[in-house]
Amino acid sequence: MIWSRLAIALRENKLPDWDVYDSVTSSAISPVTEASVAGRGKPVDFPDFTKGKWKTNPKLDLV
């Protein structure tokens, strides 16, 4: 699905609706889950790659 969204954005000469922070966040899900499972289900802090900037990023108006 993400590849089709990228292809559409490129075809329409637009930026994709995600940024590098979205990409690294989605890549961190497995290692964080593995750490939690290794800790017998203990919660693991999820890294904030944006250092809090996600709170002030403009929202995308997706239809």
PDB file of N, CA, C, O and CB in Angstrom:
ATOM      1  N   MET A   1       0.818  -1.191   0.000  1.00  0.00           N
ATOM      2  CA  MET A   1       0.000   0.000   0.000  1.00  0.00           C
ATOM      3  C   MET A   1       0.863   1.256   0.000  1.00  0.00           C
ATOM      4  O   MET A   1       0.576   2.209  -0.725  1.00  0.00           O
ATOM      5  CB  MET A   1      -0.931  -0.002   1.198  1.00  0.00           C
ATOM      6  N   ILE A   2       1.917   1.261   0.810  1.00  0.00           N
ATOM      7  CA  ILE A   2       2.746   2.465   0.892  1.00  0.00           C
ATOM      8  C   ILE A   2       3.427   2.747  -0.448  1.00  0.00           C
ATOM      9  O   ILE A   2       3.638   3.902  -0.818  1.00  0.00           O
ATOM     10  CB  ILE A   2       3.801   2.317   2.004  1.00  0.00           C
ATOM     11  N   TRP A   3       3.768   1.671  -1.172  1.00  0.00           N
ATOM     12  CA  TRP A   3       4.421   1.877  -2.468  1.00  0.00           C
ATOM     13  C   TRP A   3       3.457   2.488  -3.470  1.00  0.00           C
ATOM     14  O   TRP A   3       3.859   3.310  -4.294  1.00  0.00           O
ATOM     15  CB  TRP A   3       4.974   0.555  -3.010  1.00  0.00           C
ATOM     16  N   SER A   4       2.186   2.096  -3.412  1.00  0.00           N
ATOM     17  CA  SER A   4       1.218   2.687  -4.345  1.00  0.00           C
ATOM     18  C   SER A   4       0.988   4.150  -4.016  1.00  0.00           C
ATOM     19  O   SER A   4       0.819   4.970  -4.919  1.00  0.00           O
ATOM     20  CB  SER A   4      -0.116   1.920  -4.307  1.00  0.00           C
ATOM     21  N   ARG A   5       0.980   4.492  -2.717  1.00  0.00           N
ATOM     22  CA  ARG A   5       0.831   5.906  -2.331  1.00  0.00           C
ATOM     23  C   ARG A   5       2.027   6.714  -2.808  1.00  0.00           C
ATOM     24  O   ARG A   5       1.871   7.856  -3.242  1.00  0.00           O
ATOM     25  CB  ARG A   5       0.675   6.044  -0.798  1.00  0.00           C
ATOM     26  N   LEU A   6       3.224   6.130  -2.730  1.00  0.00           N
ATOM     27  CA  LEU A   6       4.420   6.808  -3.219  1.00  0.00           C
ATOM     28  C   LEU A   6       4.342   7.004  -4.726  1.00  0.00           C
ATOM     29  O   LEU A   6       4.644   8.086  -5.229  1.00  0.00           O
ATOM     30  CB  LEU A   6       5.680   6.014  -2.849  1.00  0.00           C
ATOM     31  N   ALA A   7       3.942   5.972  -5.441  1.00  0.00           N
ATOM     32  CA  ALA A   7       3.837   6.067  -6.898  1.00  0.00           C
ATOM     33  C   ALA A   7       2.834   7.137  -7.312  1.00  0.00           C
ATOM     34  O   ALA A   7       3.083   7.895  -8.250  1.00  0.00           O
ATOM     35  CB  ALA A   7       3.434   4.717  -7.490  1.00  0.00           C
ATOM     36  N   ILE A   8       1.709   7.200  -6.622  1.00  0.00           N
ATOM     37  CA  ILE A   8       0.694   8.215  -6.939  1.00  0.00           C
ATOM     38  C   ILE A   8       1.253   9.609  -6.691  1.00  0.00           C
ATOM     39  O   ILE A   8       1.078  10.502  -7.520  1.00  0.00           O
ATOM     40  CB  ILE A   8      -0.590   7.994  -6.098  1.00  0.00           C
ATOM     41  N   ALA A   9       1.925   9.807  -5.557  1.00  0.00           N
ATOM     42  CA  ALA A   9       2.494  11.117  -5.239  1.00  0.00           C
ATOM     43  C   ALA A   9       3.519  11.535  -6.291  1.00  0.00           C
ATOM     44  O   ALA A   9       3.527  12.684  -6.733  1.00  0.00           O
ATOM     45  CB  ALA A   9       3.143  11.097  -3.845  1.00  0.00           C
ATOM     46  N   LEU A  10       4.372  10.611  -6.685  1.00  0.00           N
ATOM     47  CA  LEU A  10       5.388  10.934  -7.687  1.00  0.00           C
ATOM     48  C   LEU A  10       4.748  11.234  -9.041  1.00  0.00           C
ATOM     49  O   LEU A  10       5.164  12.158  -9.739  1.00  0.00           O
ATOM     50  CB  LEU A  10       6.391   9.779  -7.822  1.00  0.00           C
ATOM     51  N   ARG A  11       3.742  10.455  -9.404  1.00  0.00           N
ATOM     52  CA  ARG A  11       3.052  10.666 -10.674  1.00  0.00           C
ATOM     53  C   ARG A  11       2.375  12.040 -10.724  1.00  0.00           C
ATOM     54  O   ARG A  11       2.323  12.679 -11.775  1.00  0.00           O
ATOM     55  CB  ARG A  11       2.016   9.562 -10.897  1.00  0.00           C
ATOM     56  N   GLU A  12       1.858  12.484  -9.571  1.00  0.00           N
ATOM     57  CA  GLU A  12       1.171  13.768  -9.497  1.00  0.00           C
ATOM     58  C   GLU A  12       2.109  14.916  -9.116  1.00  0.00           C
ATOM     59  O   GLU A  12       1.663  16.035  -8.864  1.00  0.00           O
ATOM     60  CB  GLU A  12       0.037  13.684  -8.500  1.00  0.00           C
ATOM     61  N   ASN A  13       3.419  14.626  -9.076  1.00  0.00           N
ATOM     62  CA  ASN A  13       4.444  15.609  -8.743  1.00  0.00           C
ATOM     63  C   ASN A  13       4.178  16.268  -7.381  1.00  0.00           C
ATOM     64  O   ASN A  13       4.295  17.483  -7.225  1.00  0.00           O
ATOM     65  CB  ASN A  13       4.517  16.676  -9.836  1.00  0.00           C
ATOM     66  N   LYS A  14       3.818  15.431  -6.408  1.00  0.00           N
ATOM     67  CA  LYS A  14       3.543  15.874  -5.046  1.00  0.00           C
ATOM     68  C   LYS A  14       4.483  15.171  -4.086  1.00  0.00           C
ATOM     69  O   LYS A  14       5.099  14.161  -4.424  1.00  0.00           O
ATOM     70  CB  LYS A  14       2.073  15.607  -4.662  1.00  0.00           C
ATOM     71  N   LEU A  15       4.582  15.717  -2.890  1.00  0.00           N
ATOM     72  CA  LEU A  15       5.347  15.052  -1.845  1.00  0.00           C
ATOM     73  C   LEU A  15       4.513  13.926  -1.261  1.00  0.00           C
ATOM     74  O   LEU A  15       3.289  14.041  -1.197  1.00  0.00           O
ATOM     75  CB  LEU A  15       5.774  16.053  -0.742  1.00  0.00           C
ATOM     76  N   PRO A  16       5.147  12.835  -0.832  1.00  0.00           N
ATOM     77  CA  PRO A  16       4.386  11.765  -0.183  1.00  0.00           C
ATOM     78  C   PRO A  16       3.762  12.271   1.125  1.00  0.00           C
ATOM     79  O   PRO A  16       4.200  13.283   1.672  1.00  0.00           O
ATOM     80  CB  PRO A  16       5.297  10.539   0.093  1.00  0.00           C
ATOM     81  N   ASP A  17       2.753  11.573   1.614  1.00  0.00           N
ATOM     82  CA  ASP A  17       2.067  12.010   2.825  1.00  0.00           C
ATOM     83  C   ASP A  17       2.723  11.475   4.104  1.00  0.00           C
ATOM     84  O   ASP A  17       2.065  11.365   5.139  1.00  0.00           O
ATOM     85  CB  ASP A  17       0.620  11.575   2.776  1.00  0.00           C
ATOM     86  N   TRP A  18       4.001  11.146   4.033  1.00  0.00           N
ATOM     87  CA  TRP A  18       4.762  10.767   5.212  1.00  0.00           C
ATOM     88  C   TRP A  18       6.165  11.334   5.062  1.00  0.00           C
ATOM     89  O   TRP A  18       6.599  11.687   3.966  1.00  0.00           O
ATOM     90  CB  TRP A  18       4.792   9.215   5.401  1.00  0.00           C
ATOM     91  N   ASP A  19       6.864  11.415   6.189  1.00  0.00           N
ATOM     92  CA  ASP A  19       8.225  11.951   6.148  1.00  0.00           C
ATOM     93  C   ASP A  19       9.199  10.920   6.727  1.00  0.00           C
ATOM     94  O   ASP A  19       8.815   9.794   7.044  1.00  0.00           O
ATOM     95  CB  ASP A  19       8.316  13.295   6.934  1.00  0.00           C
ATOM     96  N   VAL A  20      10.431  11.317   6.855  1.00  0.00           N
ATOM     97  CA  VAL A  20      11.467  10.401   7.326  1.00  0.00           C
ATOM     98  C   VAL A  20      11.163   9.928   8.741  1.00  0.00           C
ATOM     99  O   VAL A  20      11.507   8.802   9.100  1.00  0.00           O
ATOM    100  CB  VAL A  20      12.846  11.074   7.276  1.00  0.00           C
ATOM    101  N   TYR A  21      10.522  10.770   9.552  1.00  0.00           N
ATOM    102  CA  TYR A  21      10.198  10.379  10.917  1.00  0.00           C
ATOM    103  C   TYR A  21       9.139   9.279  10.939  1.00  0.00           C
ATOM    104  O   TYR A  21       9.197   8.374  11.771  1.00  0.00           O
ATOM    105  CB  TYR A  21       9.716  11.590  11.713  1.00  0.00           C
ATOM    106  N   ASP A  22       8.177   9.359  10.028  1.00  0.00           N
ATOM    107  CA  ASP A  22       7.187   8.290   9.916  1.00  0.00           C
ATOM    108  C   ASP A  22       7.869   6.977   9.530  1.00  0.00           C
ATOM    109  O   ASP A  22       7.514   5.908  10.026  1.00  0.00           O
ATOM    110  CB  ASP A  22       6.102   8.661   8.878  1.00  0.00           C
ATOM    111  N   SER A  23       8.842   7.077   8.646  1.00  0.00           N
ATOM    112  CA  SER A  23       9.553   5.879   8.192  1.00  0.00           C
ATOM    113  C   SER A  23      10.339   5.219   9.319  1.00  0.00           C
ATOM    114  O   SER A  23      10.254   4.005   9.500  1.00  0.00           O
ATOM    115  CB  SER A  23      10.493   6.230   7.049  1.00  0.00           C
ATOM    116  N   VAL A  24      11.100   6.001  10.075  1.00  0.00           N
ATOM    117  CA  VAL A  24      11.889   5.387  11.150  1.00  0.00           C
ATOM    118  C   VAL A  24      10.998   4.909  12.287  1.00  0.00           C
ATOM    119  O   VAL A  24      11.320   3.928  12.957  1.00  0.00           O
ATOM    120  CB  VAL A  24      12.926   6.377  11.685  1.00  0.00           C
ATOM    121  N   THR A  25       9.881   5.594  12.510  1.00  0.00           N
ATOM    122  CA  THR A  25       8.953   5.147  13.543  1.00  0.00           C
ATOM    123  C   THR A  25       8.382   3.779  13.195  1.00  0.00           C
ATOM    124  O   THR A  25       8.309   2.895  14.048  1.00  0.00           O
ATOM    125  CB  THR A  25       7.822   6.164  13.727  1.00  0.00           C
ATOM    126  N   SER A  26       7.977   3.606  11.938  1.00  0.00           N
ATOM    127  CA  SER A  26       7.430   2.308  11.542  1.00  0.00           C
ATOM    128  C   SER A  26       8.507   1.222  11.577  1.00  0.00           C
ATOM    129  O   SER A  26       8.199   0.050  11.792  1.00  0.00           O
ATOM    130  CB  SER A  26       6.814   2.395  10.139  1.00  0.00           C
ATOM    131  N   SER A  27       9.757   1.604  11.366  1.00  0.00           N
ATOM    132  CA  SER A  27      10.850   0.629  11.420  1.00  0.00           C
ATOM    133  C   SER A  27      11.196   0.231  12.853  1.00  0.00           C
ATOM    134  O   SER A  27      11.810  -0.813  13.072  1.00  0.00           O
ATOM    135  CB  SER A  27      12.085   1.193  10.733  1.00  0.00           C
ATOM    136  N   ALA A  28      10.813   1.045  13.822  1.00  0.00           N
ATOM    137  CA  ALA A  28      11.155   0.765  15.220  1.00  0.00           C
ATOM    138  C   ALA A  28      10.174  -0.171  15.904  1.00  0.00           C
ATOM    139  O   ALA A  28      10.454  -0.663  16.998  1.00  0.00           O
ATOM    140  CB  ALA A  28      11.229   2.047  15.989  1.00  0.00           C
ATOM    141  N   ILE A  29       9.030  -0.426  15.282  1.00  0.00           N
ATOM    142  CA  ILE A  29       7.995  -1.230  15.937  1.00  0.00           C
ATOM    143  C   ILE A  29       8.504  -2.628  16.280  1.00  0.00           C
ATOM    144  O   ILE A  29       8.300  -3.093  17.402  1.00  0.00           O
ATOM    145  CB  ILE A  29       6.760  -1.332  15.043  1.00  0.00           C
ATOM    146  N   SER A  30       9.151  -3.297  15.353  1.00  0.00           N
ATOM    147  CA  SER A  30       9.626  -4.669  15.612  1.00  0.00           C
ATOM    148  C   SER A  30      10.669  -4.724  16.725  1.00  0.00           C
ATOM    149  O   SER A  30      10.526  -5.537  17.637  1.00  0.00           O
ATOM    150  CB  SER A  30      10.212  -5.268  14.340  1.00  0.00           C
ATOM    151  N   PRO A  31      11.724  -3.882  16.687  1.00  0.00           N
ATOM    152  CA  PRO A  31      12.708  -3.962  17.772  1.00  0.00           C
ATOM    153  C   PRO A  31      12.124  -3.631  19.150  1.00  0.00           C
ATOM    154  O   PRO A  31      12.514  -4.234  20.150  1.00  0.00           O
ATOM    155  CB  PRO A  31      13.857  -3.027  17.480  1.00  0.00           C
ATOM    156  N   VAL A  32      11.195  -2.680  19.203  1.00  0.00           N
ATOM    157  CA  VAL A  32      10.585  -2.339  20.487  1.00  0.00           C
ATOM    158  C   VAL A  32       9.721  -3.500  20.979  1.00  0.00           C
ATOM    159  O   VAL A  32       9.714  -3.812  22.170  1.00  0.00           O
ATOM    160  CB  VAL A  32       9.739  -1.046  20.366  1.00  0.00           C
ATOM    161  N   THR A  33       9.000  -4.132  20.064  1.00  0.00           N
ATOM    162  CA  THR A  33       8.181  -5.296  20.423  1.00  0.00           C
ATOM    163  C   THR A  33       9.061  -6.434  20.906  1.00  0.00           C
ATOM    164  O   THR A  33       8.751  -7.075  21.910  1.00  0.00           O
ATOM    165  CB  THR A  33       7.330  -5.757  19.224  1.00  0.00           C
ATOM    166  N   GLU A  34      10.161  -6.691  20.199  1.00  0.00           N
ATOM    167  CA  GLU A  34      11.083  -7.752  20.606  1.00  0.00           C
ATOM    168  C   GLU A  34      11.651  -7.495  21.998  1.00  0.00           C
ATOM    169  O   GLU A  34      11.787  -8.421  22.798  1.00  0.00           O
ATOM    170  CB  GLU A  34      12.222  -7.880  19.595  1.00  0.00           C
ATOM    171  N   ALA A  35      11.981  -6.238  22.285  1.00  0.00           N
ATOM    172  CA  ALA A  35      12.510  -5.898  23.609  1.00  0.00           C
ATOM    173  C   ALA A  35      11.453  -6.132  24.687  1.00  0.00           C
ATOM    174  O   ALA A  35      11.773  -6.606  25.778  1.00  0.00           O
ATOM    175  CB  ALA A  35      12.988  -4.432  23.640  1.00  0.00           C
ATOM    176  N   SER A  36      10.208  -5.805  24.389  1.00  0.00           N
ATOM    177  CA  SER A  36       9.127  -6.041  25.345  1.00  0.00           C
ATOM    178  C   SER A  36       8.913  -7.535  25.588  1.00  0.00           C
ATOM    179  O   SER A  36       8.750  -7.969  26.728  1.00  0.00           O
ATOM    180  CB  SER A  36       7.830  -5.401  24.845  1.00  0.00           C
ATOM    181  N   VAL A  37       8.915  -8.313  24.513  1.00  0.00           N
ATOM    182  CA  VAL A  37       8.729  -9.757  24.641  1.00  0.00           C
ATOM    183  C   VAL A  37       9.895 -10.368  25.424  1.00  0.00           C
ATOM    184  O   VAL A  37       9.689 -11.229  26.279  1.00  0.00           O
ATOM    185  CB  VAL A  37       8.607 -10.418  23.243  1.00  0.00           C
ATOM    186  N   ALA A  38      11.106  -9.924  25.129  1.00  0.00           N
ATOM    187  CA  ALA A  38      12.277 -10.428  25.856  1.00  0.00           C
ATOM    188  C   ALA A  38      12.195 -10.090  27.342  1.00  0.00           C
ATOM    189  O   ALA A  38      12.729 -10.816  28.180  1.00  0.00           O
ATOM    190  CB  ALA A  38      13.567  -9.848  25.258  1.00  0.00           C
ATOM    191  N   GLY A  39      11.525  -8.986  27.665  1.00  0.00           N
ATOM    192  CA  GLY A  39      11.343  -8.587  29.059  1.00  0.00           C
ATOM    193  C   GLY A  39      10.071  -9.151  29.660  1.00  0.00           C
ATOM    194  O   GLY A  39       9.570  -8.638  30.661  1.00  0.00           O
ATOM    195  N   ARG A  40       9.538 -10.224  29.044  1.00  0.00           N
ATOM    196  CA  ARG A  40       8.336 -10.899  29.521  1.00  0.00           C
ATOM    197  C   ARG A  40       7.135  -9.954  29.563  1.00  0.00           C
ATOM    198  O   ARG A  40       6.350  -9.973  30.511  1.00  0.00           O
ATOM    199  CB  ARG A  40       8.581 -11.490  30.904  1.00  0.00           C
ATOM    200  N   GLY A  41       7.004  -9.129  28.526  1.00  0.00           N
ATOM    201  CA  GLY A  41       5.852  -8.245  28.388  1.00  0.00           C
ATOM    202  C   GLY A  41       6.001  -6.901  29.070  1.00  0.00           C
ATOM    203  O   GLY A  41       5.058  -6.111  29.117  1.00  0.00           O
ATOM    204  N   LYS A  42       7.182  -6.643  29.597  1.00  0.00           N
ATOM    205  CA  LYS A  42       7.418  -5.366  30.273  1.00  0.00           C
ATOM    206  C   LYS A  42       7.313  -4.228  29.246  1.00  0.00           C
ATOM    207  O   LYS A  42       7.848  -4.342  28.143  1.00  0.00           O
ATOM    208  CB  LYS A  42       8.822  -5.358  30.977  1.00  0.00           C
ATOM    209  N   PRO A  43       6.632  -3.139  29.600  1.00  0.00           N
ATOM    210  CA  PRO A  43       6.550  -2.002  28.665  1.00  0.00           C
ATOM    211  C   PRO A  43       7.928  -1.440  28.331  1.00  0.00           C
ATOM    212  O   PRO A  43       8.821  -1.402  29.177  1.00  0.00           O
ATOM    213  CB  PRO A  43       5.674  -0.892  29.254  1.00  0.00           C
ATOM    214  N   VAL A  44       8.082  -1.012  27.099  1.00  0.00           N
ATOM    215  CA  VAL A  44       9.334  -0.431  26.627  1.00  0.00           C
ATOM    216  C   VAL A  44       9.009   0.956  26.084  1.00  0.00           C
ATOM    217  O   VAL A  44       8.065   1.123  25.312  1.00  0.00           O
ATOM    218  CB  VAL A  44      10.023  -1.337  25.529  1.00  0.00           C
ATOM    219  N   ASP A  45       9.784   1.935  26.487  1.00  0.00           N
ATOM    220  CA  ASP A  45       9.570   3.284  25.961  1.00  0.00           C
ATOM    221  C   ASP A  45       9.804   3.299  24.458  1.00  0.00           C
ATOM    222  O   ASP A  45      10.778   2.738  23.955  1.00  0.00           O
ATOM    223  CB  ASP A  45      10.498   4.300  26.660  1.00  0.00           C
ATOM    224  N   PHE A  46       8.896   3.949  23.763  1.00  0.00           N
ATOM    225  CA  PHE A  46       9.036   4.075  22.315  1.00  0.00           C
ATOM    226  C   PHE A  46       9.842   5.331  22.027  1.00  0.00           C
ATOM    227  O   PHE A  46       9.530   6.392  22.568  1.00  0.00           O
ATOM    228  CB  PHE A  46       7.640   4.124  21.605  1.00  0.00           C
ATOM    229  N   PRO A  47      10.876   5.241  21.185  1.00  0.00           N
ATOM    230  CA  PRO A  47      11.710   6.422  20.933  1.00  0.00           C
ATOM    231  C   PRO A  47      10.943   7.511  20.192  1.00  0.00           C
ATOM    232  O   PRO A  47      10.156   7.230  19.287  1.00  0.00           O
ATOM    233  CB  PRO A  47      12.947   6.030  20.132  1.00  0.00           C
ATOM    234  N   ASP A  48      11.184   8.755  20.588  1.00  0.00           N
ATOM    235  CA  ASP A  48      10.596   9.904  19.896  1.00  0.00           C
ATOM    236  C   ASP A  48      11.688  10.490  19.003  1.00  0.00           C
ATOM    237  O   ASP A  48      12.495  11.308  19.446  1.00  0.00           O
ATOM    238  CB  ASP A  48      10.032  10.986  20.917  1.00  0.00           C
ATOM    239  N   PHE A  49      11.703  10.066  17.757  1.00  0.00           N
ATOM    240  CA  PHE A  49      12.739  10.494  16.824  1.00  0.00           C
ATOM    241  C   PHE A  49      12.641  11.971  16.477  1.00  0.00           C
ATOM    242  O   PHE A  49      13.608  12.559  15.993  1.00  0.00           O
ATOM    243  CB  PHE A  49      12.663   9.676  15.565  1.00  0.00           C
ATOM    244  N   THR A  50      11.484  12.575  16.718  1.00  0.00           N
ATOM    245  CA  THR A  50      11.299  13.995  16.380  1.00  0.00           C
ATOM    246  C   THR A  50      11.662  14.921  17.536  1.00  0.00           C
ATOM    247  O   THR A  50      11.665  16.142  17.379  1.00  0.00           O
ATOM    248  CB  THR A  50       9.857  14.248  15.963  1.00  0.00           C
ATOM    249  N   LYS A  51      11.967  14.349  18.685  1.00  0.00           N
ATOM    250  CA  LYS A  51      12.263  15.121  19.891  1.00  0.00           C
ATOM    251  C   LYS A  51      11.118  16.088  20.220  1.00  0.00           C
ATOM    252  O   LYS A  51      11.349  17.237  20.596  1.00  0.00           O
ATOM    253  CB  LYS A  51      13.580  15.899  19.716  1.00  0.00           C
ATOM    254  N   GLY A  52       9.894  15.604  20.072  1.00  0.00           N
ATOM    255  CA  GLY A  52       8.705  16.379  20.431  1.00  0.00           C
ATOM    256  C   GLY A  52       8.142  17.244  19.323  1.00  0.00           C
ATOM    257  O   GLY A  52       7.074  17.834  19.487  1.00  0.00           O
ATOM    258  N   LYS A  53       8.834  17.334  18.198  1.00  0.00           N
ATOM    259  CA  LYS A  53       8.357  18.197  17.112  1.00  0.00           C
ATOM    260  C   LYS A  53       7.073  17.678  16.464  1.00  0.00           C
ATOM    261  O   LYS A  53       6.389  18.432  15.773  1.00  0.00           O
ATOM    262  CB  LYS A  53       9.435  18.336  16.056  1.00  0.00           C
ATOM    263  N   TRP A  54       6.733  16.395  16.675  1.00  0.00           N
ATOM    264  CA  TRP A  54       5.509  15.840  16.088  1.00  0.00           C
ATOM    265  C   TRP A  54       4.280  16.565  16.606  1.00  0.00           C
ATOM    266  O   TRP A  54       3.236  16.575  15.953  1.00  0.00           O
ATOM    267  CB  TRP A  54       5.399  14.343  16.391  1.00  0.00           C
ATOM    268  N   LYS A  55       4.403  17.175  17.785  1.00  0.00           N
ATOM    269  CA  LYS A  55       3.252  17.859  18.374  1.00  0.00           C
ATOM    270  C   LYS A  55       2.891  19.134  17.611  1.00  0.00           C
ATOM    271  O   LYS A  55       1.745  19.582  17.661  1.00  0.00           O
ATOM    272  CB  LYS A  55       3.534  18.195  19.833  1.00  0.00           C
ATOM    273  N   THR A  56       3.856  19.717  16.910  1.00  0.00           N
ATOM    274  CA  THR A  56       3.592  20.992  16.222  1.00  0.00           C
ATOM    275  C   THR A  56       3.600  20.872  14.703  1.00  0.00           C
ATOM    276  O   THR A  56       3.417  21.869  14.005  1.00  0.00           O
ATOM    277  CB  THR A  56       4.615  22.018  16.640  1.00  0.00           C
ATOM    278  N   ASN A  57       3.809  19.663  14.180  1.00  0.00           N
ATOM    279  CA  ASN A  57       3.764  19.475  12.719  1.00  0.00           C
ATOM    280  C   ASN A  57       2.354  19.751  12.218  1.00  0.00           C
ATOM    281  O   ASN A  57       1.382  19.371  12.871  1.00  0.00           O
ATOM    282  CB  ASN A  57       4.211  18.032  12.321  1.00  0.00           C
ATOM    283  N   PRO A  58       2.230  20.402  11.074  1.00  0.00           N
ATOM    284  CA  PRO A  58       0.884  20.649  10.534  1.00  0.00           C
ATOM    285  C   PRO A  58       0.215  19.347  10.146  1.00  0.00           C
ATOM    286  O   PRO A  58       0.873  18.425   9.663  1.00  0.00           O
ATOM    287  CB  PRO A  58       0.946  21.587   9.320  1.00  0.00           C
ATOM    288  N   LYS A  59      -1.069  19.267  10.351  1.00  0.00           N
ATOM    289  CA  LYS A  59      -1.841  18.088   9.970  1.00  0.00           C
ATOM    290  C   LYS A  59      -2.040  18.079   8.453  1.00  0.00           C
ATOM    291  O   LYS A  59      -2.201  19.131   7.833  1.00  0.00           O
ATOM    292  CB  LYS A  59      -3.213  18.062  10.707  1.00  0.00           C
ATOM    293  N   LEU A  60      -2.026  16.888   7.867  1.00  0.00           N
ATOM    294  CA  LEU A  60      -2.294  16.746   6.437  1.00  0.00           C
ATOM    295  C   LEU A  60      -3.775  16.595   6.224  1.00  0.00           C
ATOM    296  O   LEU A  60      -4.444  15.872   6.963  1.00  0.00           O
ATOM    297  CB  LEU A  60      -1.537  15.547   5.839  1.00  0.00           C
ATOM    298  N   ASP A  61      -4.288  17.260   5.236  1.00  0.00           N
ATOM    299  CA  ASP A  61      -5.710  17.174   4.896  1.00  0.00           C
ATOM    300  C   ASP A  61      -5.870  16.110   3.808  1.00  0.00           C
ATOM    301  O   ASP A  61      -5.870  16.408   2.613  1.00  0.00           O
ATOM    302  CB  ASP A  61      -6.275  18.571   4.416  1.00  0.00           C
ATOM    303  N   LEU A  62      -6.007  14.852   4.262  1.00  0.00           N
ATOM    304  CA  LEU A  62      -6.137  13.749   3.324  1.00  0.00           C
ATOM    305  C   LEU A  62      -7.592  13.449   3.097  1.00  0.00           C
ATOM    306  O   LEU A  62      -8.389  13.412   4.034  1.00  0.00           O
ATOM    307  CB  LEU A  62      -5.405  12.507   3.828  1.00  0.00           C
ATOM    308  N   VAL A  63      -7.931  13.236   1.855  1.00  0.00           N
ATOM    309  CA  VAL A  63      -9.320  12.937   1.499  1.00  0.00           C
ATOM    310  C   VAL A  63      -9.496  11.455   1.334  1.00  0.00           C
ATOM    311  O   VAL A  63     -10.597  10.994   1.033  1.00  0.00           O
ATOM    312  CB  VAL A  63      -9.736  13.666   0.217  1.00  0.00           C
TER     313      VAL A  63
END
